[in-house]
């Protein structure tokens, strides 16, 4: 247990306490609660709502795409091979994928070239909400598919056969049998996607530009540009609290007997 405890203390607890410590100091280094007062102003509350909204959209779209994909994968002959092909892109560096999409969505990129072929003409795709959500969903989809695939793959087919024998339709079987029995996989996938999507900053800068401002970009701005570490740490504190709440709400809580 000693290596594990030391890892938790130095690389989890200590950084969290350090962030909390810095949040009580203003830009001049004086102990103050001004950062917490400033966080509850309309500017930061709007930014918080925007962060949750984009994270919700990214998670929802990823779930809508991933669940049927994972279901179809479990029905294929070489499902582990196809699953590997879906996971492989997640091994590529995030920065490389972001720059690849900058080329694809740029004014002279592949997307605009296809639009010209169809007679639509060049459009401003990069630095829009669409491009940000599209790229974020693409990056997070493998992390949503994997837990759902595992849950579906472990599902006992006898439950589905019993539902068919009792005259249940395909929709009723899905709604009453398949989805409830794989809900833990859905929760895990949503947790894995929503939490990092809530704190995105690099994709926001590269793909959305100044169009999308989230808590992640605000933290980056305060630490690297304005040098207001106290305000950056305060935003991080609220972001950490939100992440713990999400983990609690999406966690697997078993009822006692």
C-alpha positions as CSV (number, residue, x, y, z in Angstrom):
1,X,0.0,0.0,0.0
2,X,2.9,2.4,0.6
3,X,3.7,3.2,-3.1
4,X,0.0,3.7,-3.8
5,X,-0.5,5.9,-0.7
6,X,2.6,8.0,-1.6
7,X,1.3,8.4,-5.2
8,X,-2.1,9.6,-4.0
9,X,-0.6,12.0,-1.5
10,X,2.0,13.6,-3.7
11,X,0.3,13.5,-7.1
12,X,-3.4,13.8,-6.2
13,X,-4.0,15.3,-2.7
14,X,-1.0,17.8,-2.8
15,X,-1.9,19.4,-6.1
16,X,-5.5,19.7,-5.1
17,X,-4.5,21.4,-1.8
18,X,-2.1,23.6,-3.7
19,X,-4.8,24.8,-6.0
20,X,-7.1,25.4,-3.1
21,X,-4.3,27.4,-1.3
22,X,-3.7,29.7,-4.3
23,X,-7.4,30.4,-4.7
24,X,-7.4,32.5,-1.5
25,X,-4.8,35.0,-2.9
26,X,-5.6,38.0,-5.2
27,X,-3.5,39.1,-8.1
28,X,-1.2,41.1,-5.8
29,X,-0.5,38.0,-3.6
30,X,-2.7,39.2,-0.6
31,X,-5.0,36.8,1.2
32,X,-8.5,37.5,0.1
33,X,-11.9,36.1,-0.8
34,X,-12.2,38.4,-3.8
35,X,-11.7,35.6,-6.3
36,X,-14.7,33.7,-5.0
37,X,-16.8,36.8,-5.1
38,X,-15.7,37.5,-8.6
39,X,-16.6,33.9,-9.7
40,X,-20.3,34.6,-9.0
41,X,-20.4,37.6,-11.3
42,X,-22.4,37.3,-14.5
43,X,-19.3,36.9,-16.7
44,X,-18.0,33.7,-14.9
45,X,-21.5,32.3,-14.4
46,X,-22.2,32.6,-18.1
47,X,-18.8,31.0,-18.8
48,X,-19.7,28.1,-16.4
49,X,-23.1,27.6,-18.1
50,X,-21.4,27.6,-21.5
51,X,-18.9,25.0,-20.4
52,X,-21.6,22.7,-19.1
53,X,-23.7,23.2,-22.2
54,X,-20.9,22.3,-24.6
55,X,-19.9,19.3,-22.4
56,X,-23.5,18.1,-22.4
57,X,-23.8,18.4,-26.2
58,X,-20.5,16.6,-26.8
59,X,-21.5,13.8,-24.4
60,X,-25.1,13.5,-25.8
61,X,-23.9,13.3,-29.4
62,X,-21.1,10.9,-28.5
63,X,-23.7,8.7,-26.7
64,X,-26.2,8.8,-29.6
65,X,-23.4,7.7,-32.1
66,X,-21.6,5.3,-29.7
67,X,-24.5,3.1,-28.4
68,X,-25.8,1.8,-31.8
69,X,-22.2,1.5,-32.9
70,X,-21.2,-0.6,-29.9
71,X,-24.4,-2.7,-30.3
72,X,-23.6,-3.4,-34.0
73,X,-20.0,-4.3,-33.0
74,X,-21.2,-7.0,-30.6
75,X,-23.1,-8.6,-33.5
76,X,-20.2,-8.7,-35.9
77,X,-18.0,-11.7,-36.5
78,X,-14.6,-10.1,-35.7
79,X,-15.8,-7.6,-33.1
80,X,-12.5,-7.3,-31.2
81,X,-10.7,-6.4,-34.4
82,X,-13.3,-3.7,-35.3
83,X,-13.2,-2.4,-31.8
84,X,-9.4,-2.1,-32.1
85,X,-9.8,-0.1,-35.3
86,X,-12.0,2.3,-33.4
87,X,-9.7,2.7,-30.5
88,X,-6.5,3.1,-32.5
89,X,-7.1,6.8,-33.4
90,X,-7.2,7.6,-29.6
91,X,-3.5,6.6,-29.5
92,X,-2.6,9.5,-31.8
93,X,-1.5,12.7,-30.0
94,X,-4.4,15.1,-29.4
95,X,-2.5,18.1,-30.8
96,X,-1.8,16.2,-34.1
97,X,-5.5,15.4,-34.5
98,X,-6.4,19.1,-33.8
99,X,-4.0,20.3,-36.5
100,X,-5.3,17.7,-38.9
101,X,-8.8,19.1,-38.5
102,X,-7.5,22.6,-38.9
103,X,-6.3,21.5,-42.4
104,X,-9.6,19.7,-43.1
105,X,-11.9,22.5,-42.1
106,X,-9.8,25.4,-43.4
107,X,-10.8,27.6,-46.3
108,X,-8.8,25.5,-48.7
109,X,-9.3,22.2,-46.9
110,X,-11.0,19.0,-47.8
111,X,-14.4,20.0,-46.4
112,X,-14.7,23.2,-48.4
113,X,-13.4,21.4,-51.5
114,X,-16.3,18.9,-51.2
115,X,-18.8,21.8,-50.7
116,X,-17.5,23.4,-53.9
117,X,-18.0,20.1,-55.8
118,X,-21.6,20.1,-54.6
119,X,-22.1,23.7,-55.7
120,X,-22.5,25.1,-52.2
121,X,-19.3,27.2,-52.2
122,X,-16.7,27.7,-49.5
123,X,-18.0,28.2,-46.0
124,X,-16.5,29.3,-42.7
125,X,-16.3,25.9,-41.0
126,X,-13.3,26.4,-38.8
127,X,-13.6,28.6,-35.7
128,X,-17.3,27.8,-35.3
129,X,-19.4,25.9,-32.7
130,X,-20.0,23.2,-35.2
131,X,-16.2,22.5,-35.8
132,X,-15.5,22.5,-32.1
133,X,-18.3,20.1,-31.2
134,X,-17.6,17.9,-34.2
135,X,-13.8,17.5,-33.4
136,X,-14.5,17.0,-29.7
137,X,-17.1,14.3,-30.4
138,X,-14.7,12.6,-32.8
139,X,-11.9,12.5,-30.2
140,X,-14.1,11.3,-27.3
141,X,-16.2,8.7,-29.2
142,X,-13.7,5.8,-28.6
143,X,-13.9,6.4,-24.8
144,X,-17.7,6.3,-25.0
145,X,-17.9,3.2,-27.2
146,X,-15.5,1.0,-25.1
147,X,-17.5,0.8,-21.8
148,X,-20.8,0.5,-23.6
149,X,-19.3,-2.3,-25.8
150,X,-18.1,-4.1,-22.7
151,X,-21.5,-3.8,-21.0
152,X,-23.3,-5.1,-24.2
153,X,-20.8,-7.9,-24.7
154,X,-21.4,-9.2,-21.2
155,X,-25.2,-9.1,-21.5
156,X,-26.8,-12.5,-21.1
157,X,-28.6,-13.3,-24.3
158,X,-31.1,-15.5,-22.5
159,X,-32.8,-12.4,-21.2
160,X,-33.4,-11.2,-24.7
161,X,-34.6,-14.7,-25.8
162,X,-37.0,-14.7,-22.8
163,X,-38.4,-11.3,-23.8
164,X,-39.0,-12.5,-27.4
165,X,-40.7,-15.7,-26.1
166,X,-43.0,-13.5,-24.0
167,X,-44.0,-11.5,-27.1
168,X,-42.0,-8.3,-26.4
169,X,-41.2,-6.2,-29.5
170,X,-37.7,-5.1,-30.4
171,X,-38.2,-1.6,-29.0
172,X,-39.7,-3.0,-25.7
173,X,-36.8,-5.5,-25.4
174,X,-34.4,-2.6,-25.8
175,X,-36.2,-0.3,-23.4
176,X,-37.0,-2.8,-20.7
177,X,-34.1,-5.3,-21.0
178,X,-31.0,-4.2,-23.0
179,X,-30.7,-0.6,-21.9
180,X,-31.4,-1.0,-18.2
181,X,-28.9,-3.9,-18.0
182,X,-26.2,-1.8,-19.8
183,X,-26.8,1.4,-18.0
184,X,-23.6,1.1,-16.0
185,X,-21.6,1.1,-19.3
186,X,-23.6,4.2,-20.4
187,X,-22.8,6.0,-17.1
188,X,-19.1,5.1,-17.3
189,X,-19.0,6.4,-20.9
190,X,-20.8,9.6,-20.0
191,X,-18.4,10.1,-17.1
192,X,-15.3,9.5,-19.2
193,X,-16.5,12.0,-21.8
194,X,-18.3,14.7,-19.8
195,X,-15.5,15.4,-17.3
196,X,-12.7,16.1,-19.7
197,X,-15.1,17.8,-22.1
198,X,-15.9,20.2,-19.3
199,X,-12.3,21.4,-19.0
200,X,-11.2,21.5,-22.7
201,X,-8.9,24.3,-23.5
202,X,-6.5,23.3,-26.3
203,X,-9.2,22.2,-28.7
204,X,-11.2,25.3,-27.8
205,X,-8.2,27.5,-28.8
206,X,-7.2,25.7,-32.0
207,X,-10.6,24.7,-33.4
208,X,-13.0,27.3,-32.0
209,X,-10.7,30.2,-31.6
210,X,-12.4,33.0,-29.6
211,X,-15.8,31.7,-30.6
212,X,-16.1,29.3,-27.6
213,X,-15.0,30.4,-24.1
214,X,-15.1,27.8,-21.4
215,X,-13.7,27.4,-17.9
216,X,-10.7,25.5,-19.3
217,X,-9.7,28.4,-21.5
218,X,-10.3,30.9,-18.6
219,X,-7.9,28.9,-16.4
220,X,-5.3,28.9,-19.2
221,X,-5.8,32.6,-19.7
222,X,-5.4,33.5,-16.0
223,X,-2.3,31.3,-15.4
224,X,-0.4,32.0,-18.7
225,X,-1.6,35.5,-19.8
226,X,-2.9,37.7,-17.0
227,X,-0.8,35.9,-14.4
228,X,-3.7,35.9,-12.0
229,X,-3.0,32.5,-10.5
230,X,-5.5,33.1,-7.7
231,X,-8.5,33.5,-10.0
232,X,-7.3,30.6,-12.2
233,X,-7.1,28.4,-9.1
234,X,-10.5,29.5,-8.0
235,X,-12.1,28.5,-11.3
236,X,-10.2,25.2,-11.0
237,X,-11.6,24.6,-7.5
238,X,-15.2,25.0,-8.8
239,X,-14.3,22.8,-11.8
240,X,-12.9,20.1,-9.5
241,X,-16.1,20.2,-7.3
242,X,-18.2,19.9,-10.4
243,X,-16.2,16.9,-11.5
244,X,-16.6,15.1,-8.1
245,X,-20.4,15.8,-8.2
246,X,-20.6,14.3,-11.7
247,X,-18.6,11.2,-10.6
248,X,-20.9,10.8,-7.6
249,X,-24.1,11.1,-9.7
250,X,-22.9,8.7,-12.4
251,X,-21.2,6.3,-10.1
252,X,-22.6,2.8,-9.5
253,X,-24.4,2.9,-6.2
254,X,-25.8,-0.4,-5.1
255,X,-28.7,-0.6,-2.8
256,X,-28.3,-2.4,0.5
257,X,-30.4,-5.5,1.1
